[in-house]
Amino acid sequence: MNAEHGVPPPQAGDGTRAVRAGLPEPVKYEPTLPGPVFAAHFHLPGEPTGPYTYGRDQNPTWTLLERAIGELEAPGEPVETVTFASGMAAISAVLFSQLKAGDAVVLPDDGYQALPLVRERLETYGVEVRTAPTGGDAQLSVLEGARLLWIETPSNPGLDVCDVRRLAKAAHVAGALVAVDNTLATPLGQRPLDLGADFSVASDTKGMTGHGDLLLGHVTCRDPRLAAGVRNWRKVVGAIPGPMEAWLAHRSLATLQLRADRQCANALALAEALSGRGEVTGLRYPGLPTDPSHKIASLQMRRFGCVVSFVLPDRGHAERFLGGLRLVDDATSFGGVRSTAERRGRWGGDAVPEGFIRLSAGAEDADDLVADVLRALDGAGR
Ligand SMILES: *Cc1c(COP(=O)(O)O)cnc(C)c1O
């Protein structure tokens, strides 16, 4: 018998771990997953010590969610997780808690579209920002003297992959901390801490929670001092998750393995179908054996994610394709149970061709999804 009821052994599978992640010890007449705790303050006679004092510092609903995420990020290991109001809040917490004027930081030049906004802010505060592409481990060439290396793999939206172990090792030799934006992969796709990162960071708005109905982010680290810096930043800026969002997220984690497996299988089916089309160029999916990133991805990823990207001949072609889809919503974001696609160039932030499409595979039946996409492609070519 287990020492602790309900805690899966470290060798348990992802599904077993996901359905039980972060659950409290069973208490007679209490629910399996306690509901959200709405509290700005807690009864606190006497000395103002924790765990629960004021709602900007801690909340029991966060505690359970943070434990759950930690169990997925590093099964069986003591790690600390800090949840945030959004992915950007989590990203900012790492960068702004760790960097000070005079430090150098290495960012990807093909990462999430809000990174250039962060860059501007960091430079205003006197931080030197260097960038290099994700592909080819190009960030290695600008590591010298850096305080922190920021990795995003697979990158969004280009889906390039870098070798996290290799980059983390080189960064540590150079005296830099390493953070990985793991949004696209989720901890079931890739475990950055196992690959050598100091911070695993994610927008849980996407595949982690998977229903397109909330924004959330998290940071997980092994080193309690690093976690303390990130937690202090959350308190200072107040970028805290709402209890309802935190509870919805925890509830959603139970199906993470089911969703991830289904969505990855659908993404692969779509990538295979798209690879046979003459009007499609620049097709990328790390799970496709012919993808330039497949070899490295296979060494560090356990699932290849739900996002496929490709290029149609021009803007009009891409717009006709999106307009012809019936089962795929024209919407931004990714990772949800309902498939979405968009012409990424409409935002103006990414260096992508006008016909570039980012498609996020949902949990529909693969045959239906593939048929819908092929039909829309047929209708889009005049
Ligand atoms: C969406 C996204 C973010 C930002 O997350 P929000 O929850 O929207 O703040 C950061 N990184 C990546 C890779 C993303 O896809």
The ligand as an SDF file (V2000), in Angstrom:
LIG
                    3D

 15 15  0  0  0  0  0  0  0  0999 V2000
    0.1240   32.4110  -25.3400 C   0  0  0  0  0  0  0  0  0  0  0  0
    1.5760   32.3250  -25.0540 C   0  0  0  0  0  0  0  0  0  0  0  0
    2.1580   33.1220  -24.0620 C   0  0  0  0  0  0  0  0  0  0  0  0
    1.3700   34.1790  -23.3010 C   0  0  0  0  0  0  0  0  0  0  0  0
    0.4130   33.6010  -22.4740 O   0  0  0  0  0  0  0  0  0  0  0  0
   -0.9000   34.4130  -21.9590 P   0  0  0  0  0  0  0  0  0  0  0  0
   -1.5460   33.4050  -21.0840 O   0  0  0  0  0  0  0  0  0  0  0  0
   -1.6810   34.7710  -23.1900 O   0  0  0  0  0  0  0  0  0  0  0  0
   -0.4100   35.6040  -21.2350 O   0  0  0  0  0  0  0  0  0  0  0  0
    3.5070   32.9640  -23.8170 C   0  0  0  0  0  0  0  0  0  0  0  0
    4.2600   32.0760  -24.4940 N   0  0  0  0  0  0  0  0  0  0  0  0
    3.7390   31.3060  -25.4690 C   0  0  0  0  0  0  0  0  0  0  0  0
    4.6200   30.3430  -26.1760 C   0  0  0  0  0  0  0  0  0  0  0  0
    2.3930   31.4000  -25.7820 C   0  0  0  0  0  0  0  0  0  0  0  0
    1.8910   30.6470  -26.7530 O   0  0  0  0  0  0  0  0  0  0  0  0
  1  2  1  0
  2  3  1  0
  2 14  2  0
  3  4  1  0
  3 10  2  0
  4  5  1  0
  5  6  1  0
  6  7  2  0
  6  8  1  0
  6  9  1  0
 10 11  1  0
 11 12  2  0
 12 13  1  0
 12 14  1  0
 14 15  1  0
M  END
$$$$
